[in-house]
Amino acid sequence: MDQKKLLTMEFEELKKVWDTQNEAPMYVINTDAMHRIILQRKSQAGHIANISELLALVVNGGVGIFLFVTILSQRSVILFQYVIAAWLLLTVVYVALVRITRINNNRQFDRSMRGDLEHALATATHQVRLSRLMRWNLVPVAVFLALALWERDQSMWLTLGILAFFALAFYLSGWEHNFYVRRMKSLETLKSKLDA
């Protein structure tokens, strides 16, 4: 029985020594690993922001230009088609300005672990704002489109079908927006842990 206690005590002491010896190198390894994770998240945030901005520019610009060309080729003037086209092109101008500002602000972050984390967080915050803007942008586009269809005396079922499509798009964009919010919050949590 005494030998069993002695073995247990020795094991506990060996475990304490082992734990204290292993603590210092783990922090060095974890710092390097953490910086790699931060760089990876920064790269992902920048990639997602680029794709989202370019997609918004191409889709809104393409549809806006297409509507203006279509309107000019028609004999009848439909006010709300002009409104939709102008709205989409104004959205393109806004997204382009926001994109230029984001790219210019990238230079203000230093090349340290903290600087890379702040850069990743700023880009993730930008992406959350952009996704919120694009989500709520669906509402005026849907309203203007419904009014344009009403102005052209289109079928009520067509109008309801298009509004249902926009409602589904709004719902799905909320899921996408929440994904970006979770990524931003994980970066905020990581920053608060580093600050502590």
N, C-alpha and C positions, 0 to 999 in steps of 0.2 A: 504494500500500500504506500509506503514512504517512497519507494522507487518510482511509483506511478506519479506521485505528486512532483517528485524531482524532475521527471521527464516532462511533465506538463509545464513546470516553471521554466525549464530550459527552452522548451519550444516557444513559450510566450516571450522570453528574452530574445531568442533568436529572431522571432518575428518582428519585435520592436527594432532591433538592429537592422534587419533587412529593410523594413519600412523607412527608417531614417536614412539609410544609404541610398535608397531608390528615389527619394523625393527630389533631390537637386537635379539629377539628369532629366527627370521627367518634365520639369518646368522648361528646360531648354528645348527639348524635343517638342513639347506642346506649343511653345511660342512660334517655332518654325512652322509647325503644322497649322497653327491658327492663322498665320500670315498667308500660307498657301490657300487656306479656305477663304480668307477675306479676298484675296486676289481672284479666286475663282468666282466668288459671288459678285465682285465688282465687274468682272468680265461678262457674267450672265446678265446683270442689270443693264449694262451698256448695250449688249446685244438685243435684249428685249425692247429697250427704249428705241433703238434704231429701227427695228422692224416695225414697232407700233407707229412711230412717227411716219416712216416711209409708206406704210399701208394707209394711214389716214390721209396723207398727201395724195397718193395715187388714186385711191377710191373716191374721195370727195372731189378732187380735181377732175378726174375722169368723168364722173357723173355730172358735175357742174358744167363742164364744157360740152358734154353730150346734150344736156338739156338746152343750153343756149343755142347750139347748132340746130337742134330739133325745133325749137321755138321759132328761129329765124326762117326755117323752111316751111312753116305752117302759115296758112292764110289768116286763121283766127288768132286773136291775142288772148292769152290766158294768163291773167295776172299772177296767180299763185305758182305757175311754172317759173316765171321770172323770179319770184320770191325764193323758191327752193334753190334755183340755180345760183342766185346771188348769195344765199345763206351758205351753201356748200363752198363756194369760192372764198367767202370771208373766213370760213373755218380753215381752209387751206392756208390762207395768209397768216392766221393766228398760229397754227401748228408750225408753220415754217419759222416764224419769229421765235417761238418758244424753243424750237430745235436749235436755232442759231445761238440763242442765249445759253442753252444747256451746254453746247459744245464749247463755247467761249469760256464758260465757268469751269470747265474741266481742268484748266491750267492752274487754278488757284490751289489745288490740293498737292501737298508734298508727297514724296515717294517713300513714306514710312508706313508701318503697319496701321497706325492711327489715321494717317492721311488717306490711305487706301480704304479704310473702313468708312471714313467720313465721305469719301467720294462715292463709294457703293451706296451709302445711305442717302446721299443727295440724289443720285440717279434713281434709286428705288422710290423715293418720295416724288420725284418728277413723274415717274411712270404711274404712280397711284393717281396723281392729279390729272394726267393725260387720259387715263382710262375712265376716270369719273366724268371728265369733259365729254369724251366720245360717247359714253353711256347716255348722259343727259342730252346730248346733241340729237339722239334718236327721237326725242319727244317733239321738238319743233319740226323736224323733217317729216315725221309721221303726220302731224297736224296740217302742215302746208300741203303735203301730198293728198291727204283726204279732202282738203278744201279745193285743190286743183281738180281732183276727180269729180267732186260735187259740181264745180263750175263747168265742167265738160259734160255734165249730165250722164255720167257713167253709172253702171249698175251699183245698187246699194251693197250687193253681195261682194262685188269686187272691192269696194271700199272697206267693208268689214274684214274681208280676207287679208287685205294689205295691212290694216290696223292690227289684226291678229298676228301677222308676221312680225310687225314691229314690236308688239308686246312680247313675243317669244324672244326676239333679239335683245330686248331690254332685260329680260330675265336672265338670259345666258351671259350677257355682258356683266351682270351683277356677280355671277359666279367667277368670271374672269377677274373682275375688280377685286373681289375678296381674296383671290389667289395672290394678287400683287400686294394687297394690304398685309397678308400673312408674311410674305417675304420681307416687306419693310419692317414689320414688327420684330421679326427674328434678328434683323440687323440692329434694330434699336436695343434689343435685349443684349446682344453681343457687345454693343458699345457701352451699355450701362455696366456690364460685368467687367469690361476692361477699365472703365473709369473707377470702379470700386477696387 
